[in-house]
Amino acid sequence: MNEFVEEGRALFVQIAEQLEASVLDGSLAEGERAPSTNELAAFHRINPATAAKGLNLLADRGILVKRRGLGMFVAPGAQAVLTAQRRQQFAAHYLDPILVEARTVGLSVETIIEMLRSRA
């Protein structure tokens, strides 16, 4: 079985997330050519159609741009877009539940900030 497979997660989504991580950490810079469908398929030992679906997912979101005959490239501003999206996801996934629980147990925002600072 392919080691790349994460239980319950579509392979094309994993491909897209891996490329997103590379854009975020700068190892895949804006304007740089992204790995091709065939390169991804060979590296991960997956069907090229699956790799293409992951690349197309990022192209549909404006993270990658297609250049006819040349491949896919990281779009200008892609890193900033991904960073903003991740920050929103962070707030929704972590901060919103903290605030709900804080209200339940009677903690103020100021107390939460103090708690965070004491652990930083």
N, C-alpha and C positions, 0 to 999 in steps of 0.2 A: 504494500500500500504506500502511496505517496506520503512522505514525511511532511509535506507542505500543508496537508489537509488539516484543518481545525474542525473538530466536531461541530456540526450544525451551522457552519459558515460556508457560504458559497465560495468556490475557488476564485471566481472572477472578482468578488468583493475583496478577498484577501490580496489578490494581485494589485488592485486599485489602492488598498490601504498601504501596502508595501511601498508603492511608488509615491504616495502622499508623504509617507514618513521620510523618504529620500529627499523630497522637495523641501520638507520642513527642516531637516537637519543640514540642508545645503549640499549634500552629496550629489544631488541632481539639480543643477543650477538653472535659473530662468534662462531661456534661450537654448539650452542644451538639448540634444536629441535624447529622447527616452528610448529604453530598450524596445526593440521591435517585437512584434507578435511571435515571430519564429525564435528569437533569442530567449524570450520569456518562456515559451513552450519547451524549448530544449533544456533550459536551465532547471525548470521546475518539473520537467517530465509530465507535462499536461498537454491537452489538446490545444492546438493553435487557436481554435475558435473561442475557447475559454479565455486564453490570454488576450485575444482581440476584444472580447467583451469587457474585460477589466480596463483596457486602454480606452475603449469607447466610452465607458462610464466617466472617466476623467475628462475626456474630450467634450462630452455632453455638458459637464459642469464647468467648462472653461479653464480647467487646470492644464490640459494639454491642447495643443493646436496641431491640426494636420497640415502638412505641407506636401502637396501632391508630388509623388515620385521620390520624396526624401524621407518621409516617416513622420513621427509625432515628436513634437518639441514642447518643452515646458513653457507655458504662456507667460508673458510679462505680467508681473503682479501676482503670480500663482502662490508664492510663499505667503504673501500678506493675506490673500483670500483664505488660504488654509488655516493660517494662524487665527484669524478672526472667527472662522467656523469652529475651530477647536476650543477657543475661549467660550463661545456660546454653549457648546456641548458641555464643557467643564461646569459652567454655571448651572445648567439644567440638571446635569447628572449628580453633582456634588453639593453645590450651594443651596439649591432649592430644597432638597430633603433636610439639610442641616437647619435651615430657617424654619421649616415646618416643625421639626422636633424641638428646636429652641423655644418656639412659641408654646408648644405643649408643656414644656417643663419650666416655663417662665424666665427664660434667659433673654436679656436685651442684646441688640446688635453690638453695643459697646462691650458687653461681657464676652461675647463670642470673639470679637477682635482681640481683646486682652488674652483670651485663651489661646488663640492662634499665635500671637506674638510670643507668649511664654514658651511655646513649643518650637518656634522657628530657630 
